[in-house]
Amino acid sequence: MGIRTIGIVVALAGAVSAAGCAVVVPGSPAADPAAVSRPAPSPRPPGDAFHDTLNRFDLVQPPGWTVDPSGSQNTAVIFVDPQVSESPTGRFRANINVIVVPAHADLPGIVTGARQEVLALAEYRSTADEPVTLPDGAPAHLLGGTYRDPRTGLALRNVQLLALHGGAETVVVTGTALADTWDGYGPVFETSLRSLTVAT
């Protein structure tokens, strides 16, 4: 089985682009991210920051990871761990990718759309859903979960940070790894994702 990267970046791009659509969801409504008091800004971790050439975001990259700003799979940048992770069902390179798409809603609307999109993933189980304040003071929202990749059968886990740049563009940063290697990658993703700034 080949080495896989990226996770669900392409699927989520559709979610954040279409987040302006109204969707009725049965059950208890989730808290409105805009109505929840925002946490204190995350401190900016030390390390090399990747600066987007279009001035949409900065992000501290994991030390030693490969940087790919080529635009592959409609990403703004991909950071890839040079170490391949193994599981009984295949191999996977942990990665962080950033996509930037036009914002068709405010942040609460984008979060609602992203929640709907991830629920369509096979065997999806939420592990995180919380408001975040970026180091530059901008509001953001963190979503995370486990799921099974239908193409490979791999059990994956990811964490995503959603934010707005200038009110016109949605910046989505996603860290993905094999679910059974999460203990090693979770802190790396948390450090990098929470370093995001969009007020460049």
BAZAFI-277010 format. One record per residue: residue number from 1; residue in one letter; x, y, z of N, C-alpha, C in turn. Coordinates in pm, whole numbers. Layout:
<vobas>
VOBA_NUM_A_X_Y_Z_X_Y_Z_X_Y_Z
...
</vobas>
This chain:
<vobas>
VOBA_1_M_85_-119_0_0_0_0_88_124_0
VOBA_2_G_56_224_-78_138_342_-90_134_431_32
VOBA_3_I_230_523_36_235_618_147_134_728_118
VOBA_4_R_44_754_214_-60_853_195_-29_978_277
VOBA_5_T_-72_1092_227_-65_1217_302_-195_1292_281
VOBA_6_I_-202_1410_334_-309_1508_316_-430_1486_405
VOBA_7_G_-487_1369_421_-606_1356_504_-728_1404_429
VOBA_8_I_-807_1494_490_-934_1532_428_-936_1676_381
VOBA_9_V_-821_1728_340_-815_1868_299_-912_1899_186
VOBA_10_V_-921_1814_85_-1007_1844_-30_-1154_1842_10
VOBA_11_A_-1194_1747_92_-1332_1741_137_-1369_1864_217
VOBA_12_L_-1279_1907_304_-1309_2022_387_-1313_2151_307
VOBA_13_A_-1238_2157_199_-1243_2276_113_-1385_2297_64
VOBA_14_G_-1452_2190_29_-1592_2201_-14_-1680_2248_99
VOBA_15_A_-1652_2203_219_-1735_2241_333_-1722_2389_364
VOBA_16_V_-1600_2441_365_-1585_2581_401_-1631_2672_287
VOBA_17_S_-1626_2623_164_-1676_2703_53_-1827_2713_54
VOBA_18_A_-1893_2604_96_-2039_2599_94_-2101_2629_229
VOBA_19_A_-2020_2678_323_-2070_2696_459_-2182_2798_469
VOBA_20_G_-2202_2878_368_-2310_2974_374_-2448_2911_358
VOBA_21_C_-2454_2785_315_-2581_2717_297_-2641_2681_432
VOBA_22_A_-2771_2698_447_-2837_2662_572_-2863_2513_576
VOBA_23_V_-2828_2450_688_-2850_2307_705_-2920_2286_838
VOBA_24_V_-3031_2213_837_-3102_2182_960_-3047_2051_1013
VOBA_25_V_-3005_2051_1139_-2945_1934_1200_-3031_1891_1318
VOBA_26_P_-3072_1763_1321_-3150_1718_1436_-3065_1710_1561
VOBA_27_G_-3129_1717_1677_-3056_1706_1804_-3033_1840_1867
VOBA_28_S_-2952_1842_1969_-2923_1965_2043_-2829_2053_1965
VOBA_29_P_-2856_2183_1958_-2765_2272_1886_-2634_2288_1962
VOBA_30_A_-2526_2301_1884_-2395_2325_1945_-2385_2473_1981
VOBA_31_A_-2296_2502_2073_-2275_2641_2113_-2225_2722_1994
VOBA_32_D_-2274_2842_1981_-2231_2933_1877_-2091_2982_1913
VOBA_33_P_-1989_2956_1826_-1853_2997_1860_-1840_3147_1884
VOBA_34_A_-1924_3228_1818_-1914_3372_1837_-1972_3415_1971
VOBA_35_A_-2062_3333_2027_-2127_3370_2153_-2048_3323_2275
VOBA_36_V_-1954_3233_2253_-1873_3181_2363_-1758_3278_2388
VOBA_37_S_-1730_3308_2515_-1620_3398_2542_-1492_3335_2491
VOBA_38_R_-1410_3417_2425_-1289_3365_2363_-1181_3342_2467
VOBA_39_P_-1105_3231_2451_-994_3206_2540_-881_3305_2514
VOBA_40_A_-787_3311_2607_-671_3398_2591_-592_3354_2468
VOBA_41_P_-522_3447_2403_-443_3411_2285_-339_3305_2317
VOBA_42_S_-316_3215_2222_-211_3115_2235_-76_3185_2222
VOBA_43_P_23_3149_2303_154_3209_2285_218_3159_2156
VOBA_44_R_294_3243_2090_362_3203_1966_482_3117_2004
VOBA_45_P_487_2990_1959_600_2904_1994_726_2947_1919
VOBA_46_P_843_2913_1974_966_2942_1900_977_2851_1779
VOBA_47_G_1053_2891_1682_1072_2808_1564_1057_2889_1437
VOBA_48_D_1088_2824_1325_1080_2891_1196_935_2902_1152
VOBA_49_A_895_3022_1115_758_3044_1068_757_3047_916
VOBA_50_F_662_2974_859_638_2982_715_552_3105_690
VOBA_51_H_595_3191_599_518_3310_564_456_3289_426
VOBA_52_D_325_3292_419_254_3278_293_291_3393_201
VOBA_53_T_325_3362_77_370_3466_-16_260_3566_-50
VOBA_54_L_132_3527_-28_21_3619_-53_-22_3692_73
VOBA_55_N_59_3680_180_35_3752_306_-98_3718_372
VOBA_56_R_-140_3590_361_-266_3550_422_-248_3488_560
VOBA_57_F_-130_3430_586_-107_3364_714_42_3341_737
VOBA_58_D_77_3320_863_207_3269_905_180_3148_992
VOBA_59_L_272_3051_989_256_2928_1067_393_2872_1100
VOBA_60_V_417_2841_1228_543_2778_1267_539_2631_1224
VOBA_61_Q_639_2591_1149_644_2454_1097_718_2362_1193
VOBA_62_P_681_2234_1197_754_2140_1281_900_2130_1236
VOBA_63_P_994_2131_1329_1135_2125_1292_1167_1998_1214
VOBA_64_G_1239_2016_1105_1285_1903_1025_1185_1851_924
VOBA_65_W_1062_1903_923_962_1855_828_984_1920_691
VOBA_66_T_949_1847_587_960_1896_450_851_2000_424
VOBA_67_V_887_2106_354_792_2212_321_763_2207_171
VOBA_68_D_635_2199_135_593_2195_-5_494_2308_-31
VOBA_69_P_542_2422_-88_451_2532_-120_406_2530_-266
VOBA_70_S_410_2412_-330_384_2402_-474_238_2420_-513
VOBA_71_G_147_2411_-415_5_2421_-448_-58_2287_-476
VOBA_72_S_12_2178_-447_-40_2044_-469_-174_2026_-398
VOBA_73_Q_-272_1966_-466_-406_1941_-413_-473_2068_-361
VOBA_74_N_-446_2180_-427_-504_2310_-394_-467_2360_-255
VOBA_75_T_-351_2320_-206_-304_2368_-76_-219_2493_-94
VOBA_76_A_-211_2574_12_-118_2687_14_21_2637_52
VOBA_77_V_26_2537_141_152_2475_181_121_2342_249
VOBA_78_I_215_2249_239_207_2121_309_339_2100_382
VOBA_79_F_333_2065_510_450_2024_586_438_1873_606
VOBA_80_V_543_1798_574_538_1653_579_651_1600_666
VOBA_81_D_617_1509_756_718_1442_838_800_1350_747
VOBA_82_P_933_1361_748_1013_1271_664_1007_1125_710
VOBA_83_Q_965_1102_834_954_966_888_818_908_851
VOBA_84_V_818_791_790_694_724_752_639_647_871
VOBA_85_S_510_660_899_445_583_1005_389_454_945
VOBA_86_E_395_348_1025_347_217_980_227_174_1064
VOBA_87_S_134_102_999_24_39_1071_-2_-94_1003
VOBA_88_P_-80_-184_1066_-109_-312_1000_-176_-297_864
VOBA_89_T_-244_-185_841_-317_-168_715_-243_-83_613
VOBA_90_G_-131_-24_649_-59_56_551_39_154_611
VOBA_91_R_90_239_524_190_338_564_133_478_539
VOBA_92_F_178_575_620_124_710_610_229_809_658
VOBA_93_R_239_921_590_327_1029_637_241_1134_706
VOBA_94_A_268_1156_833_196_1262_905_223_1394_834
VOBA_95_N_122_1479_831_137_1604_759_49_1713_816
VOBA_96_I_86_1835_787_5_1953_814_-15_2023_682
VOBA_97_N_-139_2051_647_-163_2123_523_-248_2245_550
VOBA_98_V_-232_2344_466_-309_2468_477_-380_2494_346
VOBA_99_I_-511_2517_354_-586_2561_237_-645_2698_267
VOBA_100_V_-659_2778_163_-722_2909_175_-825_2917_64
VOBA_101_V_-951_2940_102_-1061_2949_6_-1145_3072_36
VOBA_102_P_-1221_3119_-60_-1309_3233_-32_-1405_3202_82
VOBA_103_A_-1428_3298_168_-1521_3282_280_-1660_3323_235
VOBA_104_H_-1755_3228_244_-1893_3256_205_-1983_3268_328
VOBA_105_A_-1920_3279_446_-1995_3293_571_-1901_3352_675
VOBA_106_D_-1956_3387_791_-1872_3429_902_-1815_3304_969
VOBA_107_L_-1730_3323_1070_-1665_3207_1133_-1765_3107_1190
VOBA_108_P_-1870_3149_1262_-1967_3050_1310_-2030_2968_1197
VOBA_109_G_-2060_3032_1085_-2117_2960_971_-2018_2861_911
VOBA_110_I_-1892_2900_905_-1789_2812_852_-1772_2691_943
VOBA_111_V_-1772_2713_1074_-1759_2603_1169_-1877_2506_1156
VOBA_112_T_-1998_2560_1141_-2116_2476_1123_-2102_2389_999
VOBA_113_G_-2058_2448_889_-2039_2372_766_-1932_2265_781
VOBA_114_A_-1823_2297_850_-1716_2200_869_-1762_2084_956
VOBA_115_R_-1842_2114_1059_-1896_2006_1143_-1980_1910_1061
VOBA_116_Q_-2060_1962_971_-2145_1878_887_-2059_1792_793
VOBA_117_E_-1956_1851_738_-1871_1779_642_-1800_1661_709
VOBA_118_V_-1745_1682_828_-1670_1572_891_-1762_1459_935
VOBA_119_L_-1888_1488_962_-1981_1382_1001_-2004_1282_887
VOBA_120_A_-1973_1322_765_-1990_1232_651_-1873_1134_637
VOBA_121_L_-1767_1155_714_-1651_1065_706_-1683_931_772
VOBA_122_A_-1630_824_716_-1656_689_769_-1606_676_912
VOBA_123_E_-1695_628_999_-1663_600_1140_-1611_724_1214
VOBA_124_Y_-1659_841_1175_-1611_964_1237_-1651_973_1383
VOBA_125_R_-1554_1014_1467_-1579_1038_1609_-1504_1166_1648
VOBA_126_S_-1578_1263_1701_-1519_1390_1738_-1429_1377_1861
VOBA_127_T_-1314_1443_1856_-1222_1446_1969_-1195_1588_2019
VOBA_128_A_-1235_1689_1940_-1213_1829_1979_-1312_1918_1907
VOBA_129_D_-1363_2019_1977_-1454_2116_1918_-1456_2235_2013
VOBA_130_E_-1369_2334_1988_-1354_2444_2084_-1307_2573_2017
VOBA_131_P_-1351_2688_2070_-1300_2816_2020_-1156_2836_2064
VOBA_132_V_-1082_2908_1981_-940_2935_2007_-915_3081_1972
VOBA_133_T_-824_3144_2043_-778_3277_2006_-634_3263_1959
VOBA_134_L_-606_3309_1838_-472_3298_1781_-376_3397_1847
VOBA_135_P_-245_3376_1832_-148_3467_1894_-165_3613_1853
VOBA_136_D_-222_3639_1733_-245_3777_1689_-379_3832_1737
VOBA_137_G_-452_3755_1820_-580_3799_1875_-701_3763_1791
VOBA_138_A_-680_3703_1673_-791_3666_1585_-866_3545_1641
VOBA_139_P_-999_3542_1626_-1075_3423_1668_-1056_3310_1569
VOBA_140_A_-1062_3188_1619_-1050_3069_1536_-1128_2958_1604
VOBA_141_H_-1136_2843_1540_-1205_2729_1599_-1130_2602_1568
VOBA_142_L_-1117_2516_1670_-1044_2391_1659_-1142_2274_1655
VOBA_143_L_-1131_2190_1552_-1210_2068_1539_-1113_1951_1525
VOBA_144_G_-1149_1837_1579_-1064_1719_1563_-1148_1594_1568
VOBA_145_G_-1093_1487_1511_-1167_1362_1515_-1088_1247_1458
VOBA_146_T_-1145_1128_1473_-1089_1008_1413_-1186_961_1306
VOBA_147_Y_-1133_893_1205_-1216_844_1096_-1139_739_1018
VOBA_148_R_-1207_670_928_-1141_569_844_-1139_620_701
VOBA_149_D_-1020_623_643_-1006_668_505_-1065_561_413
VOBA_150_P_-1170_594_336_-1236_492_254_-1147_437_142
VOBA_151_R_-1049_515_98_-963_469_-11_-859_368_36
VOBA_152_T_-808_386_157_-698_301_205_-737_209_319
VOBA_153_G_-848_241_388_-886_165_507_-809_204_631
VOBA_154_L_-721_304_619_-640_346_734_-725_419_837
VOBA_155_A_-701_391_965_-764_465_1073_-680_590_1097
VOBA_156_L_-737_706_1070_-664_832_1080_-725_920_1188
VOBA_157_R_-646_1014_1233_-694_1115_1327_-640_1249_1281
VOBA_158_N_-721_1353_1297_-673_1485_1259_-722_1591_1356
VOBA_159_V_-662_1707_1340_-706_1827_1412_-703_1940_1310
VOBA_160_Q_-806_2025_1312_-819_2132_1214_-842_2264_1286
VOBA_161_L_-778_2368_1235_-798_2502_1287_-856_2586_1175
VOBA_162_L_-972_2649_1201_-1040_2732_1103_-1035_2877_1147
VOBA_163_A_-997_2966_1055_-988_3109_1087_-1020_3188_960
VOBA_164_L_-1043_3317_979_-1069_3407_867_-954_3505_849
VOBA_165_H_-917_3526_723_-818_3629_691_-892_3745_625
VOBA_166_G_-891_3859_689_-953_3977_632_-1103_3966_612
VOBA_167_G_-1166_3869_674_-1310_3851_659_-1352_3798_524
VOBA_168_A_-1255_3778_433_-1289_3737_297_-1238_3599_260
VOBA_169_E_-1143_3547_337_-1085_3417_305_-1084_3327_429
VOBA_170_T_-1116_3200_408_-1109_3101_514_-975_3031_508
VOBA_171_V_-905_3029_621_-778_2958_631_-805_2833_716
VOBA_172_V_-777_2716_659_-796_2589_730_-662_2519_738
VOBA_173_V_-616_2494_861_-491_2422_884_-528_2286_942
VOBA_174_T_-482_2178_879_-517_2042_919_-392_1960_943
VOBA_175_G_-383_1899_1061_-277_1804_1091_-336_1665_1095
VOBA_176_T_-276_1570_1021_-330_1434_1009_-221_1332_1032
VOBA_177_A_-255_1227_1107_-162_1116_1133_-243_988_1149
VOBA_178_L_-175_875_1149_-240_749_1184_-294_761_1325
VOBA_179_A_-414_709_1348_-476_721_1480_-389_658_1588
VOBA_180_D_-323_546_1557_-245_479_1661_-108_540_1684
VOBA_181_T_-73_647_1611_52_719_1637_24_859_1693
VOBA_182_W_-103_885_1729_-142_1020_1769_-66_1072_1890
VOBA_183_D_-34_987_1985_36_1034_2105_167_1103_2070
VOBA_184_G_233_1059_1964_357_1123_1922_336_1248_1840
VOBA_185_Y_227_1253_1762_204_1367_1672_112_1475_1728
VOBA_186_G_22_1438_1817_-73_1535_1869_-8_1662_1921
VOBA_187_P_96_1652_2007_161_1774_2056_228_1856_1946
VOBA_188_V_281_1789_1844_343_1860_1731_238_1941_1657
VOBA_189_F_123_1879_1632_15_1949_1562_-37_2065_1646
VOBA_190_E_-59_2042_1774_-112_2148_1861_-20_2270_1859
VOBA_191_T_111_2247_1871_207_2357_1872_204_2435_1742
VOBA_192_S_207_2363_1631_210_2429_1502_78_2500_1472
VOBA_193_L_-36_2431_1488_-163_2492_1454_-192_2615_1538
VOBA_194_R_-160_2608_1667_-189_2722_1753_-92_2839_1733
VOBA_195_S_6_2822_1644_95_2933_1610_41_3015_1494
VOBA_196_L_-67_2970_1433_-123_3039_1316_-154_3185_1344
VOBA_197_T_-115_3271_1254_-159_3411_1257_-218_3443_1120
VOBA_198_V_-327_3518_1120_-393_3553_994_-400_3704_975
VOBA_199_A_-357_3780_1073_-357_3927_1062_-221_3972_1015
VOBA_200_T_-179_3924_896_-47_3957_843_-50_4085_763
</vobas>
